[in-house]
Amino acid sequence: MPAGVHRIRARTFRPEPQLYEQAKAAVAEVDSDMNAHINAFLRWLIRETDELPPRPAKKSAAS
């Protein structure tokens, strides 16, 4: 496939900047990436699966 040509057309996704940065850090903590997590959440949303994507452990109040 030539450079710049993709199988799937890009979609517009505009999260709030701070939310996006926090989400990038969270998916990195569970050894994943934003694309995999968004797709997994959408599969859950349309009831294709009952399994939500993993998320990092809750931080304690002392952290």
C-alpha positions as CSV (number, residue, x, y, z in Angstrom):
1,M,0.0,0.0,0.0
2,P,1.5,3.4,-0.9
3,A,2.5,5.7,1.9
4,G,-0.4,8.0,2.9
5,V,-3.1,5.6,1.7
6,H,-5.1,3.9,4.5
7,R,-7.6,1.1,4.5
8,I,-10.0,2.9,6.8
9,R,-10.9,6.6,6.5
10,A,-9.9,8.8,9.4
11,R,-12.6,9.9,11.8
12,T,-12.7,13.2,13.7
13,F,-12.2,12.7,17.5
14,R,-11.7,15.9,19.5
15,P,-11.4,15.1,23.2
16,E,-10.6,17.8,25.7
17,P,-6.8,18.3,25.7
18,Q,-6.3,17.4,29.4
19,L,-8.6,14.4,29.2
20,Y,-6.6,13.1,26.1
21,E,-3.3,13.4,27.9
22,Q,-4.6,11.6,30.9
23,A,-6.1,8.9,28.7
24,K,-2.8,8.4,26.8
25,A,-1.0,7.9,30.2
26,A,-3.7,5.5,31.3
27,V,-3.6,3.2,28.2
28,A,0.2,3.2,28.5
29,E,-0.1,1.9,32.1
30,V,-2.1,-1.1,30.9
31,D,0.3,-1.7,27.9
32,S,-2.3,-0.6,25.3
33,D,-2.9,2.3,23.0
34,M,-5.7,4.8,22.4
35,N,-7.0,3.2,19.2
36,A,-7.3,-0.3,20.8
37,H,-9.1,1.2,23.8
38,I,-11.5,3.3,21.8
39,N,-12.4,0.4,19.5
40,A,-12.9,-1.9,22.5
41,F,-15.2,0.6,24.2
42,L,-17.2,1.1,21.0
43,R,-17.6,-2.7,20.8
44,W,-18.9,-2.7,24.3
45,L,-21.2,0.3,23.6
46,I,-22.9,-1.5,20.7
47,R,-23.2,-4.7,22.8
48,E,-20.9,-6.7,20.6
49,T,-19.1,-7.7,23.8
50,D,-19.8,-7.4,27.6
51,E,-16.1,-6.9,28.3
52,L,-14.8,-3.3,28.9
53,P,-11.1,-2.6,28.1
54,P,-8.8,-2.7,31.0
55,R,-7.9,0.4,33.0
56,P,-5.1,1.2,35.5
57,A,-5.5,0.4,39.1
58,K,-7.1,3.1,41.2
59,K,-4.5,5.4,42.8
60,S,-4.6,5.6,46.5
61,A,-5.3,8.9,48.3
62,A,-1.7,8.9,49.5
63,S,-0.3,8.9,45.9
